[in-house]
Structures are given as C-alpha cells and as structure tokens.
Amino acid sequence: MPKALSHIALIVAHPTRTAHLLTGVFDDARIVQEEDPDHAHPEVIVSVGGLEFALIRGQGPVSRNGDHIAFAVTKQEQLECARRMDELALDYQMAREDTALYFSDYDNHVFELEVMES
C-alpha cells in the first residue's frame, strides 16, 4: 500500500516559466532538475513543501475546474505567499473567512494555501 505521495505531474506549456512561478511564490521551492529540451519529454522538477512536481511540456487543462492542490500553511506563511504574489502581479482569491488562498498557474492548475493552525 502507498506510504506517501512520490510526486505530482502537471502538464504545462512552459515548464521553466511555471517552475519560476512556484519558486517565486513559495520560499522553500527549489528547482531540482532543469528542462532538457533534447529529452523526449522535456520537464522540470520542482520541490515544494517536500513534494516534487514534475512540470511536463504539453497542453494543460483548457479551463479551471474544482480540481486543486492544497498546501497546509500557517497564517503567517499564507500572508507571506500573498505578499510574494502581489510582487509577481499574480491574481489570487481569499476564501472561507481568509483561511484559504487560491491561485492558479499559467495553465489553469489551481493551488490552495489552507491555514491549518491548531
């Protein structure tokens, strides 16, 4: 039986651009593997919160739907990410009495920053 997530693969038009978006929003995000344009499936691997995202070149979702990836954060971390999004001129929405922040990448993948303080 599975013990943990290995990675999440997202199809994106420009893997490097999306990687820079994630590293711009999340202070712990790191590019683990750069894109190799000569490879059969060009991809960039980004680590965020201890989870790897494989950003694979291709046509992403045509539109947003209810699918999203949620990260548990503190209120301070959520506000710091919101500050970085403001600097990047990236749109986001606060929801559920400001305990959830939603944003999307350039390819309609939606991310949530959910405040999980005890």
N, C-alpha and C positions, 0 to 999 in steps of 0.2 A: 504494500500500500504506500501511496505517496507520503513523504515526511514534510515536504516543503515545496514551494514553487522553485523551479530551476531558472526560468526566465519568462518574459512576456515578449512575443514578437508582434511588431506593428509594421504594417505596410505604409510607407511614406514616399512622397515624391522626391524629396531631397534629404537623405539620411543625415548628412553632415549638418544641414541647417536645423533639422529637428533636434539633433544632439546638442547643438549650441543653445537652442531654446531651453532644453531641460537643464543644462549646466548653468544657464543664466537665472533660472527660477530657483533651483534647489542648490543650496550651498554645499551639500555633500555629494552632488552628482559629479561623476568623473567619466570621461571617455576612456574606455578600456581597450577598444580596438577601432582604429581609424578605417575609413572606407577604402577598399581596394577596387578601383574601377575595372581592373582586368579580371576580377573574380567573376565566376558565373552568376553569383547572387550578391551583388555589392551590398554591404551592410556596415553599419556602425553599431558597436556595442557600448551602451552607456549603463553605468551602475548608479542607481538612485535608491537610497534607503536600504542598501544591502541586497537589492534585487536588480538583476540585469535585464535591460531592454534591448532586444535585437531590432534595430531600425533597418528594415529591408526595403530597398528601392523598388517601387511599383506604384500602382494606383490605389490610394487609400479609399476609405468609405466616401461615398458620394455625398452623404449628409450625416448630421449628428442624429443619434437616437438615444435611447436610455442607457446604452452600454457605457460604462466608465470604469476607470481605475481609481480606487480611493486609497489615500495615504492617511494614516493616523498621525496627527501632529498636536503639539501644544498650541495654545492661543498665540503665544509669542512667536512660534515658528510660522504659524499661518500669517500673522501680520508682517513678518519679515519677508515671506514669499510674496505677499501682496505688494510690498514696497518695491521689490525687485521687478515685479510685473509692471508696476507703474513706470519704472525706469525704462523697461523694454517696450513701453506703449502696447502692452498686451491686455486685451479685454478679459475681465473675469466677473463673476457674479457671486455675491454673498447670499446665502440662503439659510433657512432654519435658524432664525434669530442669530445670524452671523457665526454659527458653529460649523458651517460648511462653506467652502470657497470652491467654485467650479471655474475651470478654464479649459481651453482646447488648444491643440497644436494646429499647425497649418493644414492638416489633413483630416480634420473632424474627429480626432480621438479626444475624448473628454477625460479630464483628470479632476479629482476632488481632493481637497485638503480638509479632512474632518477633525475637528477639535475633540480629543479623547483624553481630557484631564479627569483625574479621579477626585 
